[in-house]
Amino acid sequence: MDLLYAERTEEVEKMREITKPELKEIVAYCIALKCKEIKLPYEKYCCNCILSTIHEGNPYENMELKEIDEGVFQDRSNPDFFVLGIDREDAEASLMGTAGWEVAKQVSEKYF
């Protein structure tokens, strides 16, 4: 995700302490949906990818969000849990995650 909004790959390389070839490999992994080959319990899907949410059984499914400030939502049953969004629908969508492979395609087109 960082790469999509960065001006140059060097910004992300420095922030994430990663090389450009490693970035390219990560993007290719995501585009090819290699995560579907995960077999070991300690292997994880990418953070904020909708596939991760699905794999975890959608832990946010029964969450009931209430807006406590403009764009700030809180789970009614867990007051320590907050999520940001333009509106309730946007906040719920951000909990589900994004189609990471689609973001990876955009990044690939932009940089590689």
C-alpha positions, 0 to 999 in steps of 0.5 A: 500500500505504501508504494501506491502513494509514494512518489518514489520507491526509495521512500518505501525502501528506506521506511521499510528497510527493504531493497527494490528487488525485494519490493518487486518480488513482493509485488509479483507474489501478490499479483500472482496470489501466491498467498493461496498456497499457504499451508503452514499455520504461521504463514500469514496473508498480507496485512489489510488484504481482504483475503486475510480477513476472509482467512480469519473468518471475518472477525469484524462481522458482528461488530457494531460501529457507532460514530463518536466523532466525525469520521471516528467509529467505535465498536459498541461492545469493545470501547477500546476498538476504533476505526476511521472512515468517511462514513459508516460504510467506509469504516466497515469497508476498511475493516474488511481490507482491500483487494491487495492483488489489485493494488499490487497491479497498480504499483507494478504499473507505476514502478516496475 
